[in-house]
Amino acid sequence: MRTYYRGPDVVVTSDFFVWRTMPGKIFAIRELHDVGITNTAVDRSRPPTVQTATGSVALAVAIWPVVETPAMIALGLLAISIPGIAVHAWWRCRPRLWELHATYRGDGVILFASTNAQVFNQVARALRRAIEEWND
């Protein structure tokens, strides 16, 4: 039996794909079909910057009628734009969840999931090699 990948979370051999979760998941390579990859943004609660940006906009709208000096207008725009930029940066930098999906014994399963793209790609490559060995 040949080992294609051995890590703390996953072992891929020529015969089995083992995801070391609780409970562990073991899949026979020869019974995996329609293997595919998906990635999505990890859905986490809104960061504090979202609430700050919302509060800044609400505050600016509330005090707008009493603002008369250009310095106050500039300060208000700055108070709105900084949290807005932080929210935008957070949305762009949030982690992605990578998943390996397959059909196993007639059922759709998730073989492996990770937010670490490097490890995920190594596991996916190892699985690809193991499947290619079975198809040869």
N, C-alpha and C positions, 0 to 999 in steps of 0.2 A: 504494500500500500504506500503510495507516494503522498507526501505532505506538501501542499502548495502554499499554505499560510498557517502560521501558528502565532496567536496573540493572546492577550489576556481575556478578550471577549469572544473570539471566534477561532475555530480550527477548521481548515478546509483540506480534505484529503481527496485522493482519487475516488473514494467510495462514499464519504459522508461530509455533510456540512453541519457543523455543530456550533450553535449560538449559545454561549454560556450565560443564560439568563436564569431567573428564578421563576418558574421551573425551566430547566434547560430544554432546548429544542434541537432535535437531531433529525436531519433529512438525508435520505439516500439520494445521491447525485443522479443515479439512473432514473429516478422517478420525478425529477424536476423538469417542468415544461414551462414554456412561455415566460422565461425569466426577464424581468424588466427593472428599470431604475426610475424612481421618482424623487423629486426634491421639492420641499415646501418650506416656507418661512416658519420658524418656530413661533407658535402663537403664545405669547406671554401677555401678562396684564400690561396695561398702558404704563409707560414710565412716568416718573414724577414730572418730567419736562412737559408732558402733554397737559397735565393739570396746570402747570405754571403758565404755559402758553395760553390756555383757555382763560385763566384768571387775568393775565395781562391784557388780553383783548377786551374782556368784560370791564376791567378797570379803565382802559383807555376810552371805551365807549361811554362809560359813566361820567368821566371827568372832562370829556371833549368840550362841552358847552362853556366851561369855565377857563379853559386854556386860552391864553391870549398872546403869550410871547413865543417867538420862534425857538428859543432855547427849550421851553416846555414841550413844544411840538416835537422837536428833535429827541428829547429825552423819552417821550411817549413812544415814538417810533422805534427807538432803540430797545425800550422795554418789551415791545412786541416782537421785534425781529430776532433778538438773541434766543429766547426760548423756541421760537419757530425754527431757527436753524438747528438747534439742538435736537428737536423732534425729528426733523428731516434726516439728520446724521444717524440718529438711533434707528430709524426705519431702514436706512440703507445698510447699516452694519449688523443688524440682528442675525443671529445664526440660522443656518439652513439645516433642515432635517433631511438626510438622505436615506432612502429605503430601497432595499432589494425585495421585489415581489416575484412570486412564481405560482404556478399551479402545481400542487403536490397531492397526488392520489385523488384528483378531481376537485380539490378545494383550493381557493385562493388563499395564500399565506404570505406573511411578511417574514422573509428569511433573516433579515438583519436591518437595523436602523442605527444611524449615528449622526451626530453633528460635526464629527471630525472628518473632513473631506479626504484627507490623506489616508487615514485608516480605511475609510469606506472604499476608496478607489483601489487600495491594495486587496481588500477582501473581494470586491467585484471582479478584479483581474484574476485572482486565484480561482474563483468560482468558474469564470469563463474557461480557464485552462482545464479545470477538472471536467467540465461538460464536454469540451472538445475532445478530451481523451476518451470519453464514453462514446462519442459519435464516430471516432476513427475506427 
